[in-house]
Structure formats: C-alpha cells, structure tokens
Amino acid sequence: MKKFLKKLHLVLALPTGLIITIVCFTGAVMSLDEYIRPLWQGWPEFYGTMMRFHRWLLDPTRAVGKLVVGISTVFFIVILISGLFIWLPKKWNKVKNNLVIKKNGNFSRKVLDLHRVWGVYAMIMLLVMCFTGLMWSFEGYRNVVTSTITVGRVPDRVAVVHRKNRETGEMMRIDFNERENSSKVMRWAYLLHTGRWGGWFGPLLTGLTALFGATLPITGYILYFRRIKRKRLKK
C-alpha cells in the first residue's frame, strides 16, 4: 500500500509542485494584509497582484488560471493525505521519532525530515485552507457545501464589511448576518481560509502554515532530483 501511495504522491506532486508553492507563498504574503496596509501606501496594489497570482496565476481571462489552481489544490489534498500515510511508522512507539528533525543527519536526511515533519505539523491547517479555497475554484463544489451546511451567525466582529460597488463606485456596508445562508457559509469559508477567525493570531498562524506549505514542493523536488542523481552515479 505504501509503495502505491509513494508513487501517487510523486506523480501528483511533480507537475503541480511549483503551482502549490506559488499559491501557498502568495497566500502567506496576503496574510500580512492587516499589518502592512496601515504602513505602506503601495500595499493595496501589491496585494492585488498577489491576489491575481493566488487565484488565477495572473491569467487575464481568469478561467484557465482558476481551473489550474483548483485542480492543483485537489491534488494537494491527495498529496497531503497520502503523505500522512507514508509518514506513519509501522510501530506506534516510533511516532515520536518521526516528529523530530534529526540534527546529526546528512543534507538529504535533514531535507527529508523538513519535508515530512513540517508537512505533518502543518497538514490540518493546510487541508482547511485547501477545502475552503476550493469554494472559489469550483461552483459545483461551492453549491454543494452551501446547500449542505447551515450557518446560524457570523461572529459580529467580522460580520460587517465595506466594499466598493463596481457599477457606482460607492462604498457599501454589508452585514453577512443579514444575508442568506450561502453568503454566511462563504464568509465562514473566507475566515477559515485567511485566518481572520482569530484576531491577530489567526492570520499569523495561517501565514506561517502557508509558508511551510510553500516549502514542501521545494524540499520534495530536492529529494527527487538527488535520488535521480544517485541512481545515475550507480550506473
């Protein structure tokens, strides 16, 4: 079973790793919004660029970029879950050893530990961000979720937002607790995806988790190419 999962993990990760890194890294940068916006006048424009990268890979049509990001996110979910089963030791008393980065290992061992250990620690948060992020990628998925889940209220401190009307340019006040259930579900998805559920701590935790997520394909590529190099040297 592990042999199959390793192949699946690799087959899905190789073509999507770069996209996963871009999406995670831009998400980590955007998590700083509340901290940087008051300090940097040019932040809104920079934030917009990061958003276009994060959601559409700068695709001007948005359609293709959104699809690629959505499919890569689905692959990332499978990669994370398969990675967990690959990480699990045969004996439960060895779990603790797999949660520590070995200080005395060689370069490849340290990279492997970074890949596995950070992946396990960040997995739950990354899965939350993946499943909520898909709400903006696939309409069918969004419709199923919003019709299945019922939300009573959105926390008052994050229920009200002010947005510009695209047609008139005027600022509108939106209270999600006065809107239909689907809007409340989407608001909760946004809060979970961005970490806005937790004051200053939520975005910080989300940003760090996204940053860890961005490193996973990089360490994975290093391990893969070093393995290829070793095989060539043995021939």
C-alpha positions, 0 to 999 in steps of 0.5 A, spaced: 500 500 500 505 504 501 509 503 495 502 505 491 501 511 495 509 513 494 508 513 487 501 517 487 504 522 491 510 523 486 506 523 480 501 528 483 506 532 486 511 533 480 507 537 475 503 541 480 509 542 485 511 549 483 503 551 482 502 549 490 508 553 492 506 559 488 499 559 491 501 557 498 507 563 498 502 568 495 497 566 500 502 567 506 504 574 503 496 576 503 496 574 510 500 580 512 494 584 509 492 587 516 499 589 518 502 592 512 496 596 509 496 601 515 504 602 513 505 602 506 501 606 501 503 601 495 500 595 499 493 595 496 496 594 489 501 589 491 496 585 494 492 585 488 497 582 484 498 577 489 491 576 489 491 575 481 497 570 482 493 566 488 487 565 484 488 565 477 496 565 476 495 572 473 491 569 467 487 575 464 481 571 462 481 568 469 478 561 467 484 557 465 488 560 471 482 558 476 481 551 473 489 550 474 489 552 481 483 548 483 485 542 480 492 543 483 489 544 490 485 537 489 491 534 488 494 537 494 489 534 498 491 527 495 498 529 496 497 531 503 493 525 505 497 520 502 503 523 505 500 522 512 500 515 510 507 514 508 509 518 514 506 513 519 511 508 522 509 501 522 510 501 530 506 506 534 512 507 539 516 510 533 511 516 532 515 520 536 521 519 532 518 521 526 516 528 529 523 530 530 528 533 525 534 529 526 540 534 527 546 529 526 543 527 519 546 528 512 543 534 507 538 529 504 536 526 511 535 533 514 531 535 507 527 529 508 525 530 515 523 538 513 519 535 508 515 530 512 515 533 519 513 540 517 508 537 512 505 533 518 505 539 523 502 543 518 497 538 514 490 540 518 491 547 517 493 546 510 487 541 508 482 547 511 485 552 507 485 547 501 477 545 502 475 552 503 479 555 497 476 550 493 469 554 494 472 559 489 475 554 484 469 550 483 461 552 483 459 545 483 463 544 489 461 551 492 453 549 491 454 543 494 457 545 501 452 551 501 446 547 500 449 542 505 451 546 511 447 551 515 450 557 518 446 560 524 451 567 525 457 570 523 461 572 529 459 580 529 466 582 529 467 580 522 460 580 520 460 587 517 464 589 511 465 595 506 466 594 499 466 598 493 460 597 488 463 596 481 457 599 477 457 606 482 463 606 485 460 607 492 462 604 498 457 599 501 456 596 508 454 589 508 452 585 514 453 577 512 448 576 518 443 579 514 444 575 508 442 568 506 445 562 508 450 561 502 453 568 503 454 566 511 457 559 509 462 563 504 464 568 509 465 562 514 469 559 508 473 566 507 475 566 515 477 559 515 481 560 509 485 567 511 485 566 518 481 572 520 477 567 525 482 569 530 484 576 531 491 577 530 493 570 531 489 567 526 492 570 520 499 569 523 498 562 524 495 561 517 501 565 514 506 561 517 502 554 515 502 557 508 509 558 508 511 551 510 506 549 505 510 553 500 516 549 502 514 542 501 514 542 493 521 545 494 524 540 499 520 534 495 523 536 488 530 536 492 529 529 494 527 527 487 532 530 483 538 527 488 535 520 488 535 521 480 542 523 481 544 517 485 541 512 481 545 515 475 552 515 479 550 507 480 550 506 473 
